[in-house]
Amino acid sequence: MQRAELLGRLESESEWDIIIIGGGATGLGAAVDAASRGYKTLLLERYDFAKGTSSRATKLVHGGVRYLAQGNIKLVMEALRERGLLLKNASHLTRTQPFFLPVYSWWKKWYYGIGLKIYDIMAGALRIGKTRMVSKKTILQNAPAIARKGLSGGIRYYDGQFDDARLALNLAQTAIEQGGTVLNYMEVRGLLKENGKCNGVTVVDSLSGKEYEMKSKSVINATGVFTDDVLKMDDHLQHKIVSPSQGVHLVVDKKFFPGDYAMMIPKTDDGRVLFAVPWHQKVIIGTTDTPVGAPSFEPRALNDEIEFIFRNVNRYLTSDISRQDVLSVFAGLRPLVKVPGQKNTALMPRDHTIIVSGSNLVTITGGKWTTYRKMAKVAVDNALFVAKLERRACVTESLRVHGWLSENNTDDPMSYYGSDADAIRKLEGQNPEWSEKIHEAHPWIKAQVIWAVRQEMAMTVEDVLARRIRMLFLDARAAIDAAPEVARLMAAEMGKDESWQQQQVNAFTALAKGYLL
Ligand SMILES: Cc1cc2nc3c(=O)[nH]c(=O)nc-3n(C[C@H](O)[C@H](O)[C@H](O)COP(=O)(O)OP(=O)(O)OC[C@H]3O[C@@H](n4cnc5c(N)ncnc54)[C@H](O)[C@@H]3O)c2cc1C
């Protein structure tokens, strides 16, 4: 995946079939869908792939137990089906995750047990494990950190778990393999129009400053919480449709929640669910639901949200987690679509919304990572319809995502690379220095940085430490310590000088401080 080579295609292509704005889950899914149907496809991402919400999820491939409780059967059925497909098509990045829902009164065991049994049955042929009521002993044997006082047992159920930013990256690679063109650091600044119909975009390459006008038969707006900015480019009188809602996660050492199980806390102070999920040898705890005014690319956790998580999770743990135990804190913004009269974001629907403007601009927003494939299909179908493009069938139901492997050893720290892992090991053979770790406390090695630059379109130190490897999200202090070495390795690969290295380290350090408590 070479950015310079892909940029060259912009000069040679006079008109695209479909341009997609936004390189998160939704946009990248649309790029894979459109390219794999054989359309001339271009995706433009303002920063890096998954820089927005799509790197900041709870990392669950799930139907959404909470939405079942809210009676949103259609969303849960659809998400459970998509969960099953994703576990098959991206087996190197996803796995089945067992959960305990601990209960402290006998009737709740029945209440939640029946609900989760229904959840399990709703997955139909794509079921991934049987829901069962379990004893206190079983819970404590497998998840010894769960508070034992008053525990009357619980429910064991199964959902999926994944690496969100790496899936985004692998989708970008899949789209390119299918003939699409996918570029990061390309900001769409305006829409081109002819006779009131949208027929392209104006773009700036934020790395070189070069401007482009790209013509296209159709344009898809997949910009998440920035949806309204693009809608305004289309019609400056357009009212806002997105209500961003912030969710915060804390990452702590595995010692606070040892074992392979995740935990679902069914009811927090504000009536939500809270998860503690093992991820890359650490544990993610979250999340919150806080309405925010204007969207930002680097949302920050509020003190109240952090205290909320501590208060709720510590009730369920044998020993308390406190501020000094947090390795990283990250926040993401849900692109929820406004409902007239509804101010509580927790009650706003999680389904996706599609809007076709009078100019033929197709906007898709909302939804979940889990349902990205279905959303992509709907967006592309609408784009084809308005642009009167020849209709070709969607093939993504069984399309394998780049890196797919039939067997994956999840104990191997390289397992997330799937079929690319061997090529990274070969790099280690080429240069013994590249087998060295970039930080003594973590498994990541220098060859992964080289690979990120050569094959994964990493352009900045942040791209590597936040999204190619997930160090920023797993241990922000260690990521700050590793930044100078990552900058040095990148500079050697990219032909950059010392001032570039210094600028990168300074920018990354400033950003990463926001992930420390
Ligand atoms: C706290 C939290 C936890 C979540 N947990 C889960 C979970 O466990 N499982 C699950 O299935 N879902 C989860 N979700 C939902 C899921 O993460 C989102 O639905 C999904 O990531 C949204 O993807 P998107 O592509 O629509 O938006 P984004 O990922 O935000 O992508 C939009 C992209 O558009 C780009 N962009 C904006 N303006 C422009 C422009 N002018 N030109 C070019 N590019 C532009 C941005 O840079 C951004 O990268 C969670 C969400 C949150 C907030």
The ligand as a Gaussian input file, in Angstrom:
#p B3LYP/6-31G(d) Opt

LIG

0 1
 C      -17.010000       4.942000      22.813000
 C      -17.469000       4.120000      21.644000
 C      -17.442000       2.734000      21.732000
 C      -17.873000       1.982000      20.640000
 N      -17.781000       0.624000      20.716000
 C      -18.182000      -0.128000      19.680000
 C      -18.032000      -1.528000      19.743000
 O      -17.488000      -2.090000      20.688000
 N      -18.497000      -2.237000      18.685000
 C      -19.087000      -1.655000      17.609000
 O      -19.525000      -2.374000      16.726000
 N      -19.215000      -0.314000      17.512000
 C      -18.757000       0.455000      18.509000
 N      -18.835000       1.815000      18.436000
 C      -19.382000       2.423000      17.225000
 C      -18.333000       2.524000      16.118000
 O      -17.049000       2.794000      16.617000
 C      -18.744000       3.618000      15.132000
 O      -20.065000       3.387000      14.734000
 C      -17.869000       3.649000      13.893000
 O      -16.506000       3.639000      14.227000
 C      -18.196000       4.908000      13.080000
 O      -17.397000       4.875000      11.932000
 P      -17.505000       6.035000      10.853000
 O      -16.690000       5.611000       9.692000
 O      -18.934000       6.327000      10.584000
 O      -16.900000       7.323000      11.553000
 P      -15.361000       7.703000      11.812000
 O      -14.573000       6.552000      12.272000
 O      -15.337000       8.898000      12.703000
 O      -14.819000       8.085000      10.384000
 C      -15.109000       9.292000       9.746000
 C      -13.841000       9.754000       9.059000
 O      -14.140000      10.860000       8.209000
 C      -12.982000      11.651000       8.157000
 N      -13.336000      12.986000       7.652000
 C      -14.080000      13.926000       8.268000
 N      -14.174000      15.027000       7.495000
 C      -13.485000      14.756000       6.360000
 C      -13.200000      15.502000       5.178000
 N      -13.649000      16.741000       5.026000
 N      -12.438000      14.919000       4.202000
 C      -11.971000      13.662000       4.332000
 N      -12.214000      12.915000       5.453000
 C      -12.958000      13.451000       6.451000
 C      -12.486000      11.661000       9.594000
 O      -11.131000      12.030000       9.695000
 C      -12.774000      10.230000      10.033000
 O      -11.633000       9.397000       9.924000
 C      -18.373000       2.613000      19.476000
 C      -18.383000       4.004000      19.401000
 C      -17.911000       4.752000      20.470000
 C      -17.890000       6.227000      20.381000

